[in-house]
Amino acid sequence: MNNLPDFPWDRLVPYKERAAAHPDGIVDLSVGTPVDSVPPLVRAALIEAADSPGYPLTHGTTALREAASGWLARRHGVRVDQRDVLPLIGSKEFVAWLPTYLGAQRVVFPELAYPTYDVGARLAGAHGTAADGLLALGPEPVDLVWVNSPGNPTGKVLPAEHLRKVVAWARERGAVVASDECYIELGWEEKPVSILHPDVCEGSHEGLLAVHSLSKRSNLAGYRAGFVTGDPALIGRLLEMRKHAGMLMPQPVQAAMAAAFADDDHADAQRERYAARRAVLRPALEKAGWRVDHSTAGLYLWATNGEPAWEQVGRLSENGILVAPGEFYGSAGERHVRIAITATDERIDAAVRRLQ
Ligand SMILES: Cc1ncc(COP(=O)(O)O)c(C=O)c1O
């Protein structure tokens, strides 16, 4: 079986080498991996649970599930029963396998999107369609619609009104809506809303799944910690399949995740770090001739100077700055670059100096 796309990051390697040759070193704003420390209270919880000889539960501990549902209620006005929380070994594995779990034949995802939605459709042998407007899809059945707000790569926020229409459209057709909300705590100019918020779903979670991650909120990309929640019947089916497939989150990570969701202070501090980096990088890019589109939330600046994406990547790499070409995320990105705000303050300052 190989209907998978080439791994796009390999094509960035020559630009990475060029950027690394800068006398003051590379500023890598391409991948968007967290660089700040794991919060001490999360590390303490991990260590405390280090002696975990037995198998963990696929469904996770009650403490983990209660912490996750408590966070959703406290921070996002979403009420879910703790039994409807299902731990994920990072959200990426779930994005990649959801179409397979659902037996989906047709999957729809945004035109500019995180590539794993497409990969998931391919792994399931399903037909993947990149489309923002559902009306253009025609009468063929659809099994799964992905939405992603705030979005990667554009940083665009989908308003409640838009999400309501997606939910209504999908419910009419019996399609599942999976909402990837891994950047939900990182709204800058707009407040992102969950698909499970009563303003969107009118109190019923039927046919809806919300996918969350601690990678960005709590710098836990290295722990692999996320969860999915929503429609109790769907969660029940997913739990059964994941039990059979051995998708077990390690017990110490479960303990770390419970501690992270029970605490907001560290997440607020991390948010402030990103806000400060964004506040200096964005005007520096604009002064240097880039226009920033969308990007009202999330961890990326979606920028263009009008040139083809790879020329922009090349130009910035001459200055020791590595960014991702927009076409990694869909052909509509062929004149944009995605610039992550996930470098240290020192590296962001270096980028700002180089752009002057
Ligand atoms: C839109 C989106 N979804 C999911 C993920 C996967 O995150 P993780 O597997 O770390 O939870 C990412 C990672 O950057 C992403 O950008």
The ligand as an SDF file (V2000), in Angstrom:
LIG
                    3D

 16 16  0  0  0  0  0  0  0  0999 V2000
   -4.3020   21.2880   13.2150 C   0  0  0  0  0  0  0  0  0  0  0  0
   -3.4980   20.3010   13.9770 C   0  0  0  0  0  0  0  0  0  0  0  0
   -4.0900   19.2010   14.4430 N   0  0  0  0  0  0  0  0  0  0  0  0
   -3.4190   18.2860   15.1520 C   0  0  0  0  0  0  0  0  0  0  0  0
   -2.0790   18.4410   15.4200 C   0  0  0  0  0  0  0  0  0  0  0  0
   -1.3590   17.3440   16.1610 C   0  0  0  0  0  0  0  0  0  0  0  0
   -1.0310   17.7150   17.4380 O   0  0  0  0  0  0  0  0  0  0  0  0
   -0.6140   16.6390   18.5300 P   0  0  0  0  0  0  0  0  0  0  0  0
   -0.5290   15.3130   17.8730 O   0  0  0  0  0  0  0  0  0  0  0  0
    0.6870   17.0990   19.0490 O   0  0  0  0  0  0  0  0  0  0  0  0
   -1.7100   16.6800   19.5640 O   0  0  0  0  0  0  0  0  0  0  0  0
   -1.4110   19.5710   14.9530 C   0  0  0  0  0  0  0  0  0  0  0  0
    0.0290   19.7270   15.2130 C   0  0  0  0  0  0  0  0  0  0  0  0
    0.6420   20.6980   14.9760 O   0  0  0  0  0  0  0  0  0  0  0  0
   -2.1360   20.5170   14.1980 C   0  0  0  0  0  0  0  0  0  0  0  0
   -1.5580   21.6200   13.7240 O   0  0  0  0  0  0  0  0  0  0  0  0
  1  2  1  0
  2  3  1  0
  2 15  2  0
  3  4  2  0
  4  5  1  0
  5  6  1  0
  5 12  2  0
  6  7  1  0
  7  8  1  0
  8  9  2  0
  8 10  1  0
  8 11  1  0
 12 13  1  0
 12 15  1  0
 13 14  2  0
 15 16  1  0
M  END
$$$$
